[in-house]
Amino acid sequence: MSDTTQWVLTATDIQKTYKDGVIDTSVLNNLQLQVEQGEKLAIIGTSGSGKSTLLHLLAGLDKPTSGQVSLMNKPFSDLSGAKRGLMRNQFMGFVYQFHHLMPELTALENVMMPLRIRRDSAKQAQKKATQLLTRVGLEGRMHHKPSELSGGERQRVSIARALITEPAVILADEPTGNLDHESAEQVFQLMLELNQEFNTALLVVTHDLVLANRMDRQLTLLDGKLQENQQAC
């Protein structure tokens, strides 16, 4: 990488150990990660390898035992919970396997939520949410509640919500894991298109090796560390 590389998310010397009485269980061990602006990165690994733990640390939802997570070249993991929350709202978006949409809100209201949390005006938030829902093909569904949408449509709402703050990076946890093959392909193709369109880095944790191989880089979490994989041709 050149000296002009812009890292949006880095993890340096990450150690995560859990205590159970007198027993220490090490989950992550001297882990290193750098995510470049606009890149697509997949992290794969077996169940119990620590993928969820790593994602929580990168998102600032938990703190490492030692080491440092930086967001936009600024210390992140050492901040207070409130300050991490502010940075998360400004620079990160999230897409989950189970969409985590608010069931009592419409698609439009769900997408508006991150901007309303940061106290943007309702008019401004609604305008931007409408544009994004139109972009993801839901212009006719924005006043429907999650229970009235298909699984693929709910994930499209989730993607629009993740993008509304124009984040530097989107963290996606098994984003197609709960969808049938056709819906999964449509949702993932949309994520790839929006990655290019918005130049937002995309970090996907997945069990789907076919999906992972379509990313710029593929890393395997093994023995608490990330190992670079060779892409298949």
C-alpha positions as CSV (number, residue, x, y, z in Angstrom):
1,M,0.0,0.0,0.0
2,S,1.2,3.6,-0.7
3,D,1.7,6.3,1.9
4,T,-1.5,7.9,0.7
5,T,-3.7,4.9,1.6
6,Q,-6.6,6.0,3.7
7,W,-7.4,3.5,6.5
8,V,-10.9,3.9,7.8
9,L,-10.7,1.1,10.4
10,T,-7.7,-0.5,12.0
11,A,-7.1,-3.0,14.8
12,T,-3.7,-3.2,16.3
13,D,-2.3,-5.9,18.6
14,I,-5.9,-6.9,19.7
15,Q,-6.1,-9.3,22.6
16,K,-9.5,-10.4,24.0
17,T,-9.5,-12.7,27.0
18,Y,-12.6,-13.8,29.0
19,K,-12.3,-14.9,32.6
20,D,-14.4,-17.8,34.0
21,G,-13.4,-18.0,37.6
22,V,-9.6,-18.8,37.6
23,I,-9.6,-19.8,34.0
24,D,-8.7,-17.3,31.2
25,T,-9.9,-18.1,27.7
26,S,-8.1,-16.2,24.9
27,V,-10.4,-15.6,21.9
28,L,-8.3,-13.1,19.9
29,N,-4.5,-13.1,20.1
30,N,-2.4,-10.2,18.8
31,L,-4.8,-9.7,15.9
32,Q,-4.1,-7.1,13.2
33,L,-6.5,-5.6,10.7
34,Q,-6.5,-2.6,8.3
35,V,-9.5,-1.6,6.3
36,E,-9.0,0.7,3.4
37,Q,-11.4,3.4,2.2
38,G,-13.9,1.8,-0.3
39,E,-12.6,-1.7,-0.2
40,K,-14.6,-4.9,0.2
41,L,-13.4,-7.3,2.8
42,A,-14.7,-10.7,3.9
43,I,-13.9,-12.4,7.2
44,I,-14.6,-16.1,7.4
45,G,-14.1,-18.7,10.1
46,T,-15.7,-21.6,11.9
47,S,-18.3,-21.2,14.6
48,G,-16.7,-20.3,17.8
49,S,-13.6,-18.8,16.1
50,G,-14.3,-15.3,17.5
51,K,-15.9,-13.6,14.5
52,S,-18.7,-12.1,16.6
53,T,-16.3,-11.0,19.3
54,L,-14.1,-9.3,16.6
55,L,-17.1,-7.6,15.1
56,H,-18.2,-6.3,18.5
57,L,-14.7,-4.9,19.2
58,L,-14.5,-3.2,15.7
59,A,-18.0,-1.7,16.3
60,G,-17.0,-0.3,19.7
61,L,-19.7,-2.4,21.4
62,D,-17.0,-4.1,23.6
63,K,-13.4,-3.2,24.5
64,P,-10.3,-5.4,23.9
65,T,-8.4,-6.7,26.8
66,S,-5.4,-5.0,25.2
67,G,-4.6,-3.4,21.9
68,Q,-6.4,-0.6,20.1
69,V,-9.1,-0.1,17.5
70,S,-8.9,3.1,15.6
71,L,-11.7,4.6,13.4
72,M,-10.8,7.2,10.8
73,N,-7.2,7.2,12.3
74,K,-8.5,8.3,15.7
75,P,-8.5,6.2,18.9
76,F,-11.8,4.5,19.2
77,S,-11.8,1.6,21.6
78,D,-10.3,3.7,24.5
79,L,-13.1,6.2,24.4
80,S,-16.1,6.3,26.8
81,G,-19.2,4.5,25.7
82,A,-21.0,7.8,24.9
83,K,-18.1,9.0,22.7
84,R,-17.8,5.7,20.9
85,G,-21.6,5.9,20.3
86,L,-21.1,9.4,18.7
87,M,-18.3,8.1,16.4
88,R,-20.2,5.0,15.5
89,N,-23.2,7.1,14.4
90,Q,-21.0,9.3,12.3
91,F,-18.7,6.8,10.6
92,M,-20.3,3.3,10.8
93,G,-23.3,1.6,9.4
94,F,-24.5,-1.9,10.2
95,V,-26.3,-4.7,8.4
96,Y,-27.3,-7.8,10.4
97,Q,-28.5,-11.3,9.5
98,F,-31.7,-10.5,11.4
99,H,-32.4,-7.0,10.2
100,H,-33.1,-5.5,13.7
101,L,-35.6,-3.1,12.3
102,M,-38.0,-1.4,14.7
103,P,-41.3,-3.4,14.2
104,E,-43.6,-0.5,15.1
105,L,-42.0,1.9,12.6
106,T,-42.4,2.0,8.8
107,A,-39.5,1.3,6.4
108,L,-39.2,5.1,6.0
109,E,-39.1,5.8,9.7
110,N,-36.6,3.0,10.3
111,V,-34.2,4.5,7.7
112,M,-34.7,8.0,9.1
113,M,-33.7,6.8,12.6
114,P,-29.9,7.3,12.6
115,L,-30.3,10.9,11.4
116,R,-33.0,11.6,14.0
117,I,-30.7,10.2,16.7
118,R,-28.1,12.8,15.7
119,R,-30.9,15.4,15.8
120,D,-31.1,16.2,12.1
121,S,-34.5,17.7,11.2
122,A,-37.4,15.4,10.3
123,K,-37.7,17.0,6.9
124,Q,-34.0,16.5,6.1
125,A,-34.0,12.9,7.4
126,Q,-37.2,12.0,5.5
127,K,-35.9,13.5,2.2
128,K,-32.7,11.5,2.4
129,A,-34.4,8.3,3.6
130,T,-36.9,8.5,0.6
131,Q,-34.0,8.9,-1.8
132,L,-32.2,5.8,-0.4
133,L,-35.3,3.6,-0.3
134,T,-35.9,4.6,-3.9
135,R,-32.3,3.7,-4.7
136,V,-32.7,0.2,-3.2
137,G,-35.9,-0.4,-5.1
138,L,-38.4,0.2,-2.3
139,E,-40.1,3.4,-3.4
140,G,-43.5,1.7,-3.3
141,R,-42.9,0.0,0.1
142,M,-41.6,2.8,2.3
143,H,-44.8,3.2,4.3
144,H,-45.0,-0.5,5.1
145,K,-43.9,-1.9,8.5
146,P,-41.3,-4.8,8.6
147,S,-43.9,-7.4,9.2
148,E,-45.4,-6.4,5.8
149,L,-42.2,-6.9,3.9
150,S,-40.4,-9.9,2.6
151,G,-37.0,-11.0,4.0
152,G,-35.2,-9.5,1.1
153,E,-37.1,-6.2,1.3
154,R,-36.3,-6.0,5.1
155,Q,-32.6,-6.4,4.3
156,R,-32.9,-3.6,1.7
157,V,-34.4,-1.4,4.3
158,S,-31.5,-2.3,6.6
159,I,-28.9,-1.4,3.9
160,A,-30.6,1.9,3.3
161,R,-30.5,2.6,7.1
162,A,-26.8,1.7,7.2
163,L,-26.0,4.1,4.4
164,I,-28.1,7.1,5.5
165,T,-25.3,8.7,7.6
166,E,-22.8,8.2,4.6
167,P,-20.5,6.1,6.8
168,A,-16.9,5.4,6.1
169,V,-17.4,1.7,6.7
170,I,-20.3,-0.8,6.9
171,L,-20.0,-3.8,9.1
172,A,-22.2,-6.6,7.9
173,D,-22.8,-9.8,10.0
174,E,-24.0,-12.7,7.8
175,P,-26.2,-10.2,5.8
176,T,-27.6,-12.9,3.5
177,G,-27.7,-15.8,6.0
178,N,-31.4,-15.6,6.6
179,L,-32.5,-15.3,2.9
180,D,-33.3,-17.8,0.1
181,H,-30.7,-18.1,-2.7
182,E,-32.4,-15.6,-5.1
183,S,-33.0,-13.0,-2.4
184,A,-29.5,-13.4,-1.1
185,E,-28.0,-12.8,-4.5
186,Q,-30.1,-9.7,-5.1
187,V,-29.2,-8.3,-1.7
188,F,-25.5,-9.0,-2.0
189,Q,-25.3,-7.6,-5.5
190,L,-27.0,-4.4,-4.2
191,M,-24.4,-4.2,-1.5
192,L,-21.6,-4.5,-4.0
193,E,-23.1,-1.8,-6.2
194,L,-23.6,0.6,-3.3
195,N,-20.0,0.0,-2.1
196,Q,-18.8,1.4,-5.4
197,E,-21.4,4.1,-5.6
198,F,-20.8,5.5,-2.1
199,N,-17.1,4.5,-1.8
200,T,-18.0,3.1,1.6
201,A,-15.7,0.3,2.9
202,L,-17.6,-3.0,3.3
203,L,-16.6,-5.5,5.9
204,V,-18.6,-8.7,5.8
205,V,-18.5,-11.6,8.3
206,T,-19.9,-14.6,6.5
207,H,-19.9,-18.4,6.3
208,D,-20.7,-18.2,2.5
209,L,-17.4,-18.9,0.7
210,V,-18.8,-18.0,-2.7
211,L,-19.9,-14.6,-1.4
212,A,-16.6,-14.1,0.4
213,N,-14.6,-14.8,-2.8
214,R,-16.4,-11.9,-4.6
215,M,-14.8,-9.4,-2.2
216,D,-11.5,-7.6,-2.7
217,R,-9.9,-9.5,0.2
218,Q,-10.7,-12.6,2.1
219,L,-9.4,-13.2,5.6
220,T,-9.8,-16.3,7.8
221,L,-10.0,-16.0,11.6
222,L,-8.0,-18.9,13.0
223,D,-6.4,-19.4,16.4
224,G,-7.3,-15.8,17.3
225,K,-5.6,-14.2,14.3
226,L,-6.5,-13.2,10.8
227,Q,-4.8,-14.9,7.9
228,E,-4.9,-13.6,4.3
229,N,-6.4,-16.0,1.8
230,Q,-5.6,-16.4,-1.8
231,Q,-8.5,-15.5,-4.1
232,A,-9.8,-18.1,-6.4
233,C,-9.7,-17.3,-10.0
